[in-house]
Amino acid sequence: MKGSHLFLCLLSVSCCLNLMLTAGSKIFHFGPCRVSMSVTEIRSGFTAIKANIQARDPIRTLSILSHPHSLHKVKLLDRCCITHQLFNFYVDKVFKHCKTEDSFVNRKISSIANSFLIVKRKLGQCQEQNKCLCGQESAEKYKQILANYEGLNVTSAAIKSLGELDILLDWVEKSG
């Protein structure tokens, strides 16, 4: 009898933890791929450091993500691919080069990076299942973003890209 009470107690705790972890998460549809993520949590972390990061950006005349048509009018079938490429881009290039002397900012960046890593893995699973196909349009859009990024030195490009995170989050929410 005690064993069943313990089991029910553990099951209840497990369910509560699961609900707490998924609170604020929303399912986004990127073409045929469905991904659960909490844009609200990512946006909250970004909002806490946005002014600090954007103040570090010395080049105000150039944009990496909002170059004409970079994320506009992406076809439904290309959304998974471009989203996967962008989350890879942020995990592999941007977050690695965004270190500051401010530990609060670094913790927020790390938290956002961890959220991106989880989504990147989920999108990678879609790609492995051939649900996330890359067309020419998504390849060209991603090439343009990379060209914008690589036109700057690594640190400036990373800071600028992080400062534009709200552009990506807005796009994710609209396309999801």
N, C-alpha and C positions, 0 to 999 in steps of 0.2 A: 504494500500500500504506500509506504514511504517513497518507494522508487517512482511510482506513477505521479506523486505530487511533485517530486523533484523534476521529473521529465516535463510536466506541465509548466512548472516555474521557469525552467530553462527555455522551453519553447516560447513562452510569453516574452521573456527578456529578448530572445532572438528576434521575434517579430517586431518588438518595439524598436530595437536597434536598427533593423532593416528599414522601418518606416522613417526613423530619424535620418538615416543616411540618404534615403531617396527623397526626403522632403525638399521641395523646391526644384526637383528634377523634372524635366519635361522631355517627352520623346520628340525628336526632330527627324523629319523625313528628308534625306538627301538622295533624291532619286529613289531607287529601290532599297536603299539602306536606311534602317531605323536605328537611331542612337539616342540613348538617354543621357542627358547632361543638365547641369544646373548653371545656366547662363547667369542667373541672378547672383549666385555665389561668386562666379568669376568676375562679373561686373562690379560687385561690391568690393572685392579685393583690388580691382583696377581703379575704381573711383577713389579709394583711400590713398593711392600713390600717383594718380594721373597728373596732378599739378606739379608734383616733384619731378616726374619723368619728363613731362613736356617742357619744363623749365631748363632741362639739361640738353634739349635739342637745339643745336646751333643753326640748323638749316630749316628755315620756315617756308621757303619757296618751293620745296619739293615734297611730294608725297609718294610713299611706296605702294600703299593699297588703293588710293583713290585716283591713281593715274586714269585718265579717261578710259572708261569701260573695263577697268580691271575686274570688278566684281559685278558689274551691271549686266543684266540680261543673260545670265548663265542658263543654258538649257537644262531642263529637268534631269536628263540622263547624265549630264556632266557635273551636277552638283556634288555627288558623292566624291568624284575624283578630285575636283578642285578643293573641296573641303578637306579631304585627306592630305592633299599636297600642302595646303595652308597650315594645317595642324602639325605636319612634319616640319615645315619651314620654321614655325615658331619654336618647336621643341628642339630641333637640330641646330638652328642658326641664331635665333633671337635670344631666347632665355639664357643660353650659354654665355653670351657676351654682355649681359645686363647686370653687372655687379656694381654696387655703389658702396660708399663708406657708411651708409645709413642702414643699420641692421633691421629696422622696421620695414623699410622698402624692400630689402633683400628677402625677408620672410614672406612678404606679400607676393613678390615675383616667384619665389619658390612654390608657394601655394597655387598660384595660377598655372605655373609650369606643370605641377602634378596633375591638375585637372585636365590640362591639354594632353598630357601623356596618356591618361585614361581614355580620352576620346580618340586619340591617335590610334591606340591599340584596337578599339572597337571598329573604327573605320578600316583598319588594316585587315581585320577578320572579314569584313564585307568584301574587300578587294581579293582576299585569298579565295573566297567563295565565288568569284567572278560576278559579283553583284555591282561592283564599283568600277565600271569601265571608263577609260579615259579617251575622250574624243579629241579631235584636232583643236577645237575651240578652247577646251580647258587647258590643253598643253600650251597654246599661245598666250592665254591669260596668265598662266603661271610663269611662263618665260619672261613676260613683261614685268611681273612683280620681282622676279629674281634679278633682272637687269637693273631695275630701280634700286634694289638693295645693294647689288654688287658695284654700283656706281659710286658708292660712298665707302669710307673706311669702316671696318667691322664694328667698332664701338658706336660710331654715329648712326650707322644703319640699324643696329640693334635697338638703340634708344628710340630712334624715329619709329621703327616698327612697333615697339612696345607702346609708344605714345599714341599710335593709331589703332590700338586694340579695340576701341569702341566702334570703329568702322567695321571691323570683322564681326564683332558681336551683334551689331545692328543687322548686318547681312545675314548672319546665321539665324537670327530670330525671324527675319522676313522670309527667308527661304525654307525655314523649317516648318 
